[in-house]
Amino acid sequence: MKRMEEIFSYPLTGHQTGSMGYGEKFIIGQLISLISPELVIETGTFKGQTTQFVSEYLIQNGFLHSKIATFDLPETFAEAKRNNAYLKDAHNIELIAGWLPWTLKSYLENQNKRVDLAIIDADHTYNSVYYELKLIDKYISDRGYILCHDYVTEYNETIYAIESFARANNYYLLPLLPTEDIKGDNFWGSALLRKKNINIKLFSSLKYRVKYKINRINLLFYSILNRIRKRSK
């Protein structure tokens, strides 16, 4: 039996507090290998570590036809490129500067590829998250997934937007466990979305429904534990 590293090549990656954690990057890599995306969308570039991870994973695993389009403010890109030369030179990265969600809307309306994987991690207000998800929904491919970061009680508007969108637009929603060290002060988690009219065993099984309930309970537990630790300091 082959080991994981003999099948998939994972780039060396750092981690910036507030960005995608190691566990989430692992999931992104598995999703890329599963669906062979032509177009990956990322809202909220921040320092560019997730952007670079996706770019390198695509190249190292032979997805040479694929690209990631990432969206953020001009000043955010300027700082990210000063600190990370990779973002300036990678051929499979598009940096789309401007105000979301208008830049995302314009980009999707003016290109002919469907979205195979979307990573939502920009503004955490209800309206911003919900509208970005609605835009992605119009262009999501049959094999597409949406990964939403910061599905944690610290960002109640984000949680409400994700869950409202999933209910209103016929999506499965799978909460993922927090990916930061539980000994720390912050707990980060994500939610994975998949259209219900697509036949996929991952979301249609009893195991999925049980895991959904367990992960929601764990999310609440980690939130309470985090608050207790902060008060005890």
Buried (B, 14 or more C-beta within 10 A) or exposed (E): EEEEEEEBEBBEBEBEEBBBBBBBBBBBBEBBBEBBBBBBBBBBBBBBBBBBBBBBBBBEBEBEEBBBBBBBBEEBBEBBBEEBEBBEEBEBBBBBBBEBBEBBBEBBEEEEBBBBBBBBBBBBEBEBBBBBBBBBBEBBBEBBBBBBBBBBBBBEBBBEBBBBBBEEBEBBBBBBBBBBEEEEEEBBBBBBBBBEEBEBEBBBEEEBEEBBEEBBEBBEEBBEEBEEEEEEE
